Amino acid sequence: MWEDRYRASDDYLFGTAPAAILPDNPWLVRQGASALCVADGEGRNSVYLAMQGMQVTSFDPSPTAVKRAQHLARDAGVVVNTHVADWDGWDWTQQYDMVAGIFIQFAGPDFRERQFADMQSALRPGGRILLHGYRPEQVGRGTGGPPNVENMYTEALLRDAFAGWTIERCCAYEKDQRAGSGHVGQAALIDFVARKP
Ligand SMILES: C[S@@+](CC[C@H](N)C(=O)[O-])C[C@H]1O[C@@H](n2cnc3c(N)ncnc32)[C@H](O)[C@@H]1O
């Protein structure tokens, strides 16, 4: 489905600017540190982190999206270690300083539990997980995200999923998004950043 969506247009579906959580929180960047961007789509977030000096690896199952990510990196003069891979095809034993999951709410509750466990295992101790997505209030707005309320994040859900971690940011807010044609309009968002014990 996602490959079809990306192929339907020559434009970057979510634009080329990073999701707001990254430029709005520059403290997330550590020069030279490693980052994994999961389900990274067309590379807007991985390329931004590479431009800030991080060593970035990314994957997405859509070959069209990954090709666009490679073009974006080349145009920006940075290197992103891109891969065409599905979630279950990724080697989750490789560890990173940061793992970023930005708009990865294609997962319902069972898959999400596995998603979070996989992302945890891909973090070195002290490493940072970053999640950015939609809250239940987003469903029905038609400004982005899946229609499934059970796929949405709440502060309680995320705090519970990462109990025992050091929470650095857990913030629910409203924002007018302008990201390509995929995310356009007022959105109910949530940011979550925590460090693995
Ligand atoms: C809403 S897009 C977000 C893309 C990117 N993170 C961004 O913020 O621009 C969701 C992405 O999840 C990817 N995706 C969907 N199912 C997946 C799966 N089973 N494993 C890995 N990625 C998947 C899609 O290909 C798509 O690029």
PDBQT file of the ligand as one rigid body, heavy atoms in Angstrom, charges set to zero:
ROOT
HETATM    1  C1  LIG A 201       3.370   8.024   7.650  1.00  0.00    +0.000 C 
HETATM    2  S1  LIG A 201       4.788   7.374   6.818  1.00  0.00    +0.000 S 
HETATM    3  C2  LIG A 201       6.085   8.175   7.729  1.00  0.00    +0.000 C 
HETATM    4  C3  LIG A 201       7.395   8.201   7.017  1.00  0.00    +0.000 C 
HETATM    5  C4  LIG A 201       8.492   8.974   7.744  1.00  0.00    +0.000 C 
HETATM    6  N1  LIG A 201       8.765   8.415   9.049  1.00  0.00    +0.000 N 
HETATM    7  C5  LIG A 201       8.167  10.439   7.835  1.00  0.00    +0.000 C 
HETATM    8  O1  LIG A 201       7.902  10.931   8.942  1.00  0.00    +0.000 OA
HETATM    9  O2  LIG A 201       8.178  11.103   6.792  1.00  0.00    +0.000 OA
HETATM   10  C6  LIG A 201       4.833   5.699   7.432  1.00  0.00    +0.000 C 
HETATM   11  C7  LIG A 201       5.961   4.870   6.852  1.00  0.00    +0.000 C 
HETATM   12  O3  LIG A 201       5.906   3.570   7.431  1.00  0.00    +0.000 OA
HETATM   13  C8  LIG A 201       6.342   2.652   6.479  1.00  0.00    +0.000 C 
HETATM   14  N2  LIG A 201       5.842   1.319   6.854  1.00  0.00    +0.000 N 
HETATM   15  C9  LIG A 201       4.581   0.849   6.737  1.00  0.00    +0.000 A 
HETATM   16  N3  LIG A 201       4.507  -0.432   7.139  1.00  0.00    +0.000 NA
HETATM   17  C10 LIG A 201       5.762  -0.776   7.526  1.00  0.00    +0.000 A 
HETATM   18  C11 LIG A 201       6.331  -1.973   8.033  1.00  0.00    +0.000 A 
HETATM   19  N4  LIG A 201       5.618  -3.080   8.237  1.00  0.00    +0.000 N 
HETATM   20  N5  LIG A 201       7.656  -1.977   8.324  1.00  0.00    +0.000 NA
HETATM   21  C12 LIG A 201       8.396  -0.856   8.154  1.00  0.00    +0.000 A 
HETATM   22  N6  LIG A 201       7.901   0.305   7.683  1.00  0.00    +0.000 NA
HETATM   23  C13 LIG A 201       6.595   0.337   7.358  1.00  0.00    +0.000 A 
HETATM   24  C14 LIG A 201       5.779   3.162   5.170  1.00  0.00    +0.000 C 
HETATM   25  O4  LIG A 201       6.470   2.662   4.033  1.00  0.00    +0.000 OA
HETATM   26  C15 LIG A 201       5.898   4.669   5.352  1.00  0.00    +0.000 C 
HETATM   27  O5  LIG A 201       7.062   5.162   4.747  1.00  0.00    +0.000 OA
ENDROOT
TORSDOF 0
